[in-house]
Amino acid sequence: MTTQPVPAVTRQSLLETLQAFKRTSLLRAALDLGVFDALAGGPRDAAELARVLGVDARALRVFLGAAAATGLLAVRDGAFALPSGAEDLLVSGRPGFAGHAVRINVSDWEWEVMRDLAATVRKGGTPLSPDATEEAFGYWEEFAAQGTFVTRAAAAAVVEETRAWAAERGPLRVLDAGCGHALFGLEVLRAHPGATLTGLDRPGVLAQARGHAERAGLTDRTSWIEGDLFSTPLGGPYDLVVVANMLPMFGPGPGTALLRRLAGVLAPGGRLVTAGFSVDGGAPADEHAAHMLSLLMLVSTPGGEAYSLADTRRMLSDAGLVETGARRVDRLPVQVVAAEIRPTS
């Protein structure tokens, strides 16, 4: 692991950590109440804003003061206003709106399970039942509805990693395995007009994927398989199989078994591409998102975590695949790895 200077732990930094959940609660509540949307037209004082939102005036005054103290709001001449950047990121309907990430990153189940993280560490795995790998775990429907900050960049990297190969391949038959929101597969369709996509996931999740395809105007080039990655017939063969953000949910054994199963539906000369957060021995602060994903997998799955590039390569090799290329997504601890079936001698 790379060694680099780490800021000292101080009373101030401890206090900021101890109060971080309050800031998170303020952001979540402000979005739920519609505070940012109500301020999009300009500053309002607490009393006026309470009337607009239909909430208790005293409670809102206290709330707004706390939000301003943490930088979520600005105060101008006694009225509350949006600080720089908030209109682009926190007002619904704006192209850069990021408020949907709150429900993904501050989901109710995660909030609850993190309350006793020490118990999870003592146990060695998730206390959840059902856990995140089971069908009854409904969070993935919400995740599929929203997507993430980094999906577009990672999906674009998948396209770039396979672009030269795809140009010589002809119309692509694509399987997005455990597709979730299906944004990876849909990005491939955008890049290759003749491509068709099959997305596989559970029924509730696929309802969200279908919605994304409809909004993208790509329903005529998509089909769907409802079921489980490890047991449902996959169809095929496929020229390209994308398995994005799935390997971290499983331990190395099940992960390898999944890759071997997916390799079995590749057409001759086809490619399998993995994409996901990767912990590669850099400074932990530089791989913050990947370590946080590992923590999330610790509390929500029996044996998952964010893998290193070396781990991914090992699983691909054990599944009978050989790497054809890899790339890290710019400024993110996300690795995209492409592979094909290992030639027989």
Buried (B, 14 or more C-beta within 10 A) or exposed (E): EEEEEEEEEEEEEEEEEEEEEEBBEBBBBBBEBBBBBBBBEEBBBBEBBBEBBEBEEEEBBEBBEBBBEBEBBBBEEEBBBBBEEBBEBBBEEBEEBEBBBBBBBBBEBBEEBBEEEEEBEEEEBBEBEEBBBEEEBBBBBBBBBBBBEBBEBBBBBBBBBBEEBBEEBEEBBBBBBBBBBBBBBBBBBBBBEEBBBBBBBBEBBBBBBBBBBEEBEBEEBBEBBBBEBEEEEBEBBBBBBBBBBBBBBBBBEBBBBBBBBBBBBBBEEBBBBBBBBBBBEBEBEBBEBBBEBBBBBBBBBBBBBBBBBEBBBBBBBBBBBEBBBBBBBEEBBBBBBBBBBBEEE
